[in-house]
């Protein structure tokens, strides 16, 4: 993993630097999430500013809901679905969090298949799948490539108003996808464009292709034969429906085409020590700042169906119901401070995945043993973070003034630097005192 180094001693076992294998689907999203947490933390340490989506550092780690101030971290064990962290904060990011992105993509795909497509059929409408992109190369500013694509789409969409109206258009579903390959960031749109079943789709395709090529040129880009793709009437049979749903909602679940890699594949490579992949992922995330992953506009309202964010996945609910009936999970808890330290991004290993695996294999005792091993490793590496109890333990004579000030008001930039220096020194003092 990013910055991972084998630490001598401890009780993490001979595979202390090896998380559950990526093939173990139960743990893989949590492993990848740990890589993302490490990367955004490293970005802040290097630049002094947060990258968009940096709240992933607390996703699955911090408490939420009724347990926000309890000081305990709860886990469910013994259920058919395996151990899982409960009552925890979720960041909801589609770009920087593998766990949340997979949940969002699954819900969106379910909405397309079980909500949108039946509603279009009931309304007597069809739809065609359109892919839009532009030329790019590795050395370009990836943020500028993304900006150019978004700007071209805005021009294109306005220019298509008359052609859309003629085709019986009532709205569209838009998804934004990226891969990274030898030519750099490859951003592209997938559109599900609605129209009448008897619309002249050939005429619509010609109009859309011309409008897209013109818009890209006006925005300073270049569109080759690969910049536009049109699949007509793609919801008129089962296979076409499934393909359309896959294209529109598969950012984190499908393989990159040819030599390009998805963001998830870059993170897999990063975990295996590929620093180029780590750099490319961070560069891509910077370029995607402010870009929405999915957008259905006013189409759900026109069709009288829930929006993607309101949609409840019936298949997922059914599966969860079967799991709940299969076995009644047991809730165990550990001190929240212990869990936060054991899963700290600076440790360079997927602590949460390791705890979950230990809970699955050895129950509460196994989880506690793994937690203790990770905590000893945290003290050894002296991670630059300390909870309140550690700070107070390091200074029995009372807290420094800067810490007391931080409790009463926001700190200035100069005060923040002093605060971080004090916290780091107190953490190191406590570690030495307890070693």
Secondary structure by P-SEA (a helix, b strand, c coil): cccccccccccccccccccccccccccaaaaaaaaaaaaaaaaaaacccccccccccccccccccccccccbbbbbcccccccccccccccccccccaaaaaaaaaaaaaaaacccaaaaaaacbbbbbbbbbbbbccccaaaaaaaaaaaaaaaaaaaaaaaaaaaccccbbbbbbbbbccccbbbbbbbbcccccccaaaaaaaaaaaaaaaaaaaaccccccccbbbbccccccaaaaaaaaaaaccccccccccccccaaaaaaaaaaccaaaaaaaaaaaaaacccccccccccccccccccccccccaaaaaaaaaaaaabbbbbbbccaaaaaaaaccccccaaaaaaaaaaacccaaaaaaaaaaaaaaaaaaccccccaaaaaaaccccccaaaaaaacccccaaaaaaaaaaaaaaaaaaaaaac
